[in-house]
Amino acid sequence: MKHLFALLVVLFAAPVFGQDIKTGDAKAENFTTQNWSKLGPATGGPKGFTIHSRDIRLNSKGQYELWVKVIPANAEVFNRRYDLPKNTAFVLQYATVDCAKKVLLFEKTSLYDAANAIVVGRVTGLTPASRKDSVKPGSIGESVYKNVCVDPTTLPKGEQ
């Protein structure tokens, strides 16, 4: 019986050994690069941007929660407009959208460079004055709100 127990322990533990263990950095890099869907058409002009979304879900309060990836059309102009570090290539934000109240809540905001490394810097230009704010015309929040709540099918067939 002792030998049978030892054999079972070895058999159950064996699959764990010899596997590649993914580090937190690998998970973070995959998160910033994989499984994003375009959320509506790009906004035009040098101040424009493209929004992608990931992990959208409806919470128990009837609000949409999602990760938003903002990729500027012109990083230099975008970074200057939102007072971001010069090497910022894109922005990730976790947002809660209340369609009924036309309110956005940005819980997390992170800046990344072109190599998917985190950029340290202020994000106050990207987030509203209060954590929970109504949708402002011409803002990133307006684009998120429009494409989540108003017209979720704004992408042309070829871009979906």
Residue frames relative to the residue before (quaternion, step in Angstrom):
aa qw qx qy qz dx dy dz
M 1.0000 0.0000 0.0000 0.0000 0.00 0.00 0.00
K 0.6224 0.5421 -0.3440 0.4477 3.60 1.01 -0.80
H 0.6765 0.5007 -0.2930 0.4535 3.56 0.96 -0.90
L 0.6267 0.5353 -0.3317 0.4589 3.57 1.06 -0.71
F 0.6457 0.5135 -0.3134 0.4703 3.58 0.99 -0.86
A 0.6554 0.5063 -0.3063 0.4692 3.60 0.94 -0.90
L 0.6451 0.5183 -0.3183 0.4625 3.58 0.98 -0.82
L 0.6542 0.5094 -0.3145 0.4621 3.60 0.94 -0.82
V 0.6325 0.5237 -0.3326 0.4637 3.60 0.98 -0.80
V 0.6617 0.4969 -0.3058 0.4710 3.59 0.93 -0.88
L 0.6687 0.5106 -0.3104 0.4425 3.60 0.90 -0.86
F 0.6938 0.4585 -0.2853 0.4765 3.59 0.97 -0.78
A 0.6900 0.4697 -0.2818 0.4732 3.60 1.08 -0.61
A 0.5450 0.6677 -0.3876 0.3270 3.61 1.12 -0.59
P 0.6602 0.5151 -0.3482 0.4215 3.66 0.83 -0.75
V 0.6037 0.5737 -0.3614 0.4192 3.59 1.16 -0.49
F 0.6870 0.4794 -0.2823 0.4673 3.57 1.00 -0.78
G 0.7920 0.3303 -0.2434 0.4521 3.54 -1.10 0.70
Q 0.5752 0.5667 -0.3983 0.4350 3.58 1.23 0.10
D 0.4972 -0.6142 0.5106 0.3389 3.52 -1.17 0.55
I 0.2333 -0.7562 0.5965 0.1336 3.53 -0.87 0.96
K 0.3255 -0.7523 0.5422 0.1848 3.55 -0.73 1.06
T 0.3561 -0.7336 0.5396 0.2095 3.51 -0.91 0.89
G 0.6723 -0.4755 0.3741 0.4266 3.55 -1.28 0.20
D 0.6207 0.5503 -0.3426 0.4410 3.58 1.08 -0.71
A 0.6450 0.5100 -0.3264 0.4662 3.58 0.99 -0.79
K 0.6417 0.5098 -0.3248 0.4720 3.58 0.99 -0.79
A 0.6555 0.5109 -0.3145 0.4587 3.58 0.94 -0.86
E 0.6555 0.5038 -0.3222 0.4612 3.58 0.94 -0.83
N 0.6432 0.5056 -0.3253 0.4742 3.60 0.96 -0.78
F 0.6367 0.5368 -0.3340 0.4415 3.57 0.98 -0.77
T 0.7153 0.4521 -0.2709 0.4589 3.60 0.91 -0.83
T 0.7778 0.3740 -0.1892 0.4684 3.61 1.11 -0.47
Q 0.7809 0.3691 -0.1817 0.4700 3.63 1.02 -0.62
N 0.8562 0.2319 -0.1705 0.4291 3.51 -1.36 0.54
W 0.4245 0.6648 -0.5015 0.3555 3.60 0.94 0.82
S 0.1818 -0.7653 0.6093 0.0998 3.57 -1.09 0.75
K 0.5055 -0.6462 0.4769 0.3154 3.54 -0.98 0.85
L 0.1883 -0.7877 0.5828 0.0662 3.55 -0.88 1.02
G 0.8313 -0.0959 0.0175 0.5472 3.55 0.11 1.28
P 0.6340 -0.5357 0.3937 0.3951 3.56 -1.29 0.23
A 0.6000 -0.5606 0.4347 0.3699 3.55 -1.26 0.47
T 0.4071 -0.6535 0.5639 0.2988 3.56 -1.16 0.56
G 0.4618 -0.7404 0.4317 0.2286 3.56 -0.90 0.93
G 0.7070 0.4914 -0.3455 0.3732 3.50 -1.41 0.09
P 0.6932 -0.4932 0.3306 0.4085 3.56 -1.29 0.22
K 0.6732 0.4509 -0.2990 0.5040 3.61 1.19 -0.41
G 0.4521 0.7346 -0.4094 0.2972 3.56 1.31 0.02
F 0.0971 -0.7732 0.6249 0.0469 3.51 -1.37 0.22
T 0.3097 -0.6963 0.6096 0.2185 3.51 -1.36 0.28
I 0.2032 -0.7812 0.5813 0.1027 3.55 -0.96 0.87
H 0.0936 -0.7553 0.6479 0.0313 3.50 -1.06 0.94
S 0.1869 -0.7880 0.5767 0.1075 3.59 -1.13 0.56
R 0.0620 -0.7716 0.6327 0.0196 3.49 -1.34 0.42
D 0.8619 0.1402 -0.1078 0.4753 3.55 -1.21 0.64
I 0.2112 0.7865 -0.5526 0.1776 3.59 0.88 0.87
R 0.0941 0.7868 -0.6031 0.0916 3.55 -0.96 0.92
L 0.4119 -0.6751 0.5592 0.2486 3.52 -1.28 0.49
N 0.2784 -0.7799 0.5352 0.1669 3.61 -0.62 1.08
S 0.7288 -0.4522 0.2984 0.4188 3.58 -1.32 0.10
K 0.6626 0.4911 -0.3015 0.4784 3.62 1.22 -0.37
G 0.5475 -0.6301 0.3897 0.3889 3.60 1.28 0.05
Q 0.5292 0.6032 -0.4122 0.4315 3.60 1.23 0.41
Y 0.4152 -0.6873 0.5356 0.2615 3.54 -1.16 0.65
E 0.1125 -0.7555 0.6430 0.0556 3.56 -1.03 0.88
L 0.1643 0.7946 -0.5654 0.1481 3.57 -0.86 0.94
W 0.4162 -0.6221 0.5886 0.3055 3.50 -1.37 0.30
V 0.1379 -0.7785 0.6104 0.0487 3.55 -1.00 0.88
K 0.1357 -0.7620 0.6301 0.0615 3.55 -0.95 0.97
V 0.1313 -0.7976 0.5878 0.0326 3.56 -0.64 1.17
I 0.0550 -0.7903 0.6102 -0.0121 3.57 -0.64 1.18
P 0.3172 -0.7860 0.4963 0.1881 3.60 -0.42 1.17
A 0.5254 -0.6093 0.4935 0.3304 3.55 -1.20 0.62
N 0.7687 0.0590 -0.0110 0.6368 3.57 1.07 -0.81
A 0.3500 -0.7884 0.4672 0.1942 3.58 -0.18 1.31
E 0.6378 0.5435 -0.3422 0.4251 3.61 0.93 -0.81
V 0.6869 0.4653 -0.2735 0.4867 3.59 0.88 -0.98
F 0.6455 0.5311 -0.3083 0.4541 3.59 0.94 -0.92
N 0.6834 0.4912 -0.2873 0.4573 3.59 0.85 -0.98
R 0.6451 0.5020 -0.3163 0.4815 3.57 1.04 -0.74
R 0.6497 0.5362 -0.3132 0.4386 3.61 0.95 -0.91
Y 0.7890 0.3020 -0.1469 0.5144 3.59 0.95 -0.91
D 0.4463 -0.7284 0.4247 0.2998 3.58 1.31 0.32
L 0.3408 0.7373 -0.4954 0.3079 3.56 0.87 1.09
P 0.6334 -0.5031 0.4001 0.4308 3.61 -1.20 0.31
K 0.6136 -0.6165 0.3604 0.3369 3.58 -1.06 0.78
N 0.7150 0.4569 -0.2689 0.4559 3.60 1.06 -0.63
T 0.4022 0.7063 -0.4876 0.3188 3.62 1.21 0.27
A 0.1805 -0.8017 0.5654 0.0709 3.57 -0.77 1.11
F 0.7870 -0.0899 0.0552 0.6079 3.59 1.13 -0.63
V 0.3325 -0.7328 0.5720 0.1591 3.52 -1.35 0.40
L 0.1502 -0.7456 0.6400 0.1095 3.56 -1.12 0.75
Q 0.0088 0.7898 -0.6124 0.0338 3.55 -0.93 0.94
Y 0.2636 -0.7147 0.6211 0.1842 3.55 -1.11 0.75
A 0.0372 -0.8365 0.5444 -0.0494 3.54 -0.54 1.18
T 0.1706 -0.7090 0.6713 0.1329 3.49 -1.31 0.57
V 0.1207 -0.8048 0.5808 0.0196 3.56 -0.73 1.12
D 0.1414 -0.7619 0.6294 0.0581 3.54 -0.79 1.10
C 0.2783 -0.8070 0.5012 0.1418 3.56 -0.12 1.31
A 0.6513 0.5390 -0.3241 0.4245 3.59 0.95 -0.83
K 0.7683 0.3440 -0.1823 0.5081 3.60 0.96 -0.84
K 0.3309 -0.7596 0.4834 0.2825 3.57 1.36 -0.15
V 0.4552 0.6568 -0.4384 0.4113 3.54 0.92 1.10
L 0.1784 -0.7607 0.6177 0.0897 3.56 -1.16 0.78
L 0.1048 -0.7513 0.6475 0.0726 3.53 -1.18 0.66
F 0.1274 -0.7769 0.6137 0.0589 3.58 -0.64 1.12
E 0.1869 -0.8287 0.5218 0.0779 3.55 -0.34 1.25
K 0.8025 0.0754 -0.0056 0.5919 3.57 1.01 -0.79
T 0.0008 0.7757 -0.6311 0.0025 3.55 -1.09 0.74
S 0.0094 0.7915 -0.6099 0.0373 3.58 -0.87 0.99
L 0.2787 -0.7436 0.5890 0.1496 3.55 -1.14 0.76
Y 0.0864 -0.7980 0.5961 0.0216 3.58 -1.07 0.80
D 0.3770 -0.6938 0.5604 0.2498 3.55 -1.21 0.57
A 0.7486 -0.4159 0.2745 0.4373 3.58 -1.31 0.00
A 0.6824 0.4578 -0.2825 0.4949 3.63 1.21 -0.45
N 0.5182 -0.6707 0.3776 0.3730 3.61 1.30 0.32
A 0.4499 0.6542 -0.4733 0.3816 3.59 1.15 0.58
I 0.5352 -0.6309 0.4540 0.3308 3.57 -1.06 0.74
V 0.2284 -0.7449 0.6167 0.1127 3.53 -1.05 0.91
V 0.3012 -0.7470 0.5658 0.1763 3.55 -0.84 0.99
G 0.3652 0.7162 -0.5317 0.2665 3.56 -0.82 0.97
R 0.6334 -0.5231 0.4091 0.3972 3.53 -1.33 0.19
V 0.1697 -0.7822 0.5932 0.0860 3.53 -1.11 0.75
T 0.3277 0.7891 -0.4743 0.2120 3.58 1.23 0.24
G 0.6219 0.5498 -0.3446 0.4384 3.60 1.12 -0.52
L 0.6853 0.4853 -0.2692 0.4717 3.58 1.23 -0.48
T 0.7376 0.3862 -0.2150 0.5104 3.55 1.13 -0.55
P 0.5637 -0.6146 0.4218 0.3556 3.60 -1.05 0.64
A 0.6979 -0.4703 0.3410 0.4189 3.56 -1.30 0.30
S 0.7483 0.1838 -0.1456 0.6205 3.58 1.05 -0.67
R 0.6386 -0.5480 0.3665 0.3969 3.57 -1.15 0.49
K 0.7572 0.2336 -0.1442 0.5927 3.55 1.10 -0.64
D 0.1212 0.8186 -0.5427 0.1438 3.57 -0.43 1.14
S 0.5424 -0.5955 0.4727 0.3574 3.54 -1.21 0.48
V 0.6184 -0.5672 0.4053 0.3628 3.54 -1.26 0.48
K 0.2331 -0.7801 0.5710 0.1054 3.59 -0.80 1.06
P 0.5160 -0.6460 0.4618 0.3210 3.61 -0.92 0.87
G 0.8235 0.2392 -0.1969 0.4753 3.56 -1.02 0.89
S 0.5754 0.6103 -0.3725 0.3971 3.59 1.25 0.01
I 0.6497 -0.4596 0.4156 0.4404 3.54 -1.36 0.11
G 0.6220 0.5639 -0.3231 0.4367 3.56 1.05 -0.82
E 0.6293 0.5276 -0.3377 0.4599 3.56 1.03 -0.74
S 0.6490 0.5092 -0.3183 0.4672 3.59 0.97 -0.81
V 0.6402 0.5076 -0.3249 0.4763 3.58 0.98 -0.84
Y 0.6617 0.5159 -0.3034 0.4516 3.58 0.85 -1.01
K 0.6707 0.5143 -0.3014 0.4415 3.57 0.82 -1.00
N 0.7496 0.4205 -0.2254 0.4589 3.57 0.84 -0.98
V 0.6671 0.4539 -0.3083 0.5039 3.60 1.21 -0.31
C 0.8142 0.3160 -0.1264 0.4704 3.58 0.81 -1.04
V 0.7603 0.4156 -0.2186 0.4489 3.58 0.73 -1.05
D 0.8118 -0.0652 0.1070 0.5703 3.57 0.66 -1.11
P 0.0936 -0.8516 0.5138 0.0450 3.59 0.27 1.22
T 0.6949 0.4277 -0.2837 0.5037 3.63 1.22 -0.02
T 0.2669 0.8098 -0.4891 0.1837 3.60 0.97 0.80
L 0.5593 0.6130 -0.4033 0.3857 3.61 1.19 -0.13
P 0.4754 -0.6264 0.5232 0.3286 3.57 -1.04 0.71
K 0.6892 -0.5035 0.3262 0.4063 3.62 -1.14 0.59
G 0.6991 0.4956 -0.2800 0.4328 3.62 0.86 -0.90
E 0.7187 0.4469 -0.2524 0.4691 3.62 1.16 -0.44
Q 0.5305 0.6569 -0.4075 0.3478 3.62 1.20 -0.14
